[in-house]
Amino acid sequence: MRTVLTRSANDQFRFWERTLSEQMHPMGPHHLPFYLAPGNGTDALMVVMGIFLVAALVWVGTLYLRLHSLPERMAHKSEKLQFEIVAILGLLALFTHIHLFWVAGLLLAMIDIPDFGTPLRSIAGSVEKIADAKPDTGVEAEDEARSDPVSLSPHLPEKKSANVAKEARGGHV
């Protein structure tokens, strides 16, 4: 840079105006470092950092969603009965930002709730089989007993004496 005396468009002189020269200072570097943008306007470091930022954002988002779906994946892998409840708690935690739902879903995915439905269904199936196998034990057997009073007469004194003995012990008839 050098200081020159110049004349402006309205014929006024400007003192100490500075203009750039084409010559570089002898102590200045002859090349620019890579992190400074060249004169053509393309900033390579900014482009690389932009790509890195987008990639890091996608990676962190994937990590967040993978961590968020942890209880649901745990319940699905072990085929828990409460899988649907865990999935709903996970969705509630995602959309409401109430982290207690996520913790509850995680705890519910880790707990084995006993299966009461399967044994009860088995018992109900067995009872149906028994009911189908012995059709005479129902209403038909009572009808036969009413129609034949002679067959019940030998048992009546025994039942009466058993009832009297129960009452004597303090039991109900």
Summary of the structure (lengths in Angstrom):
residues: 173
radius of gyration: 46.7
end to end distance: 122.5
largest distance: 147.0
contacts: 325
relative contact order: 0.05
helix: 62%
strand: 8%
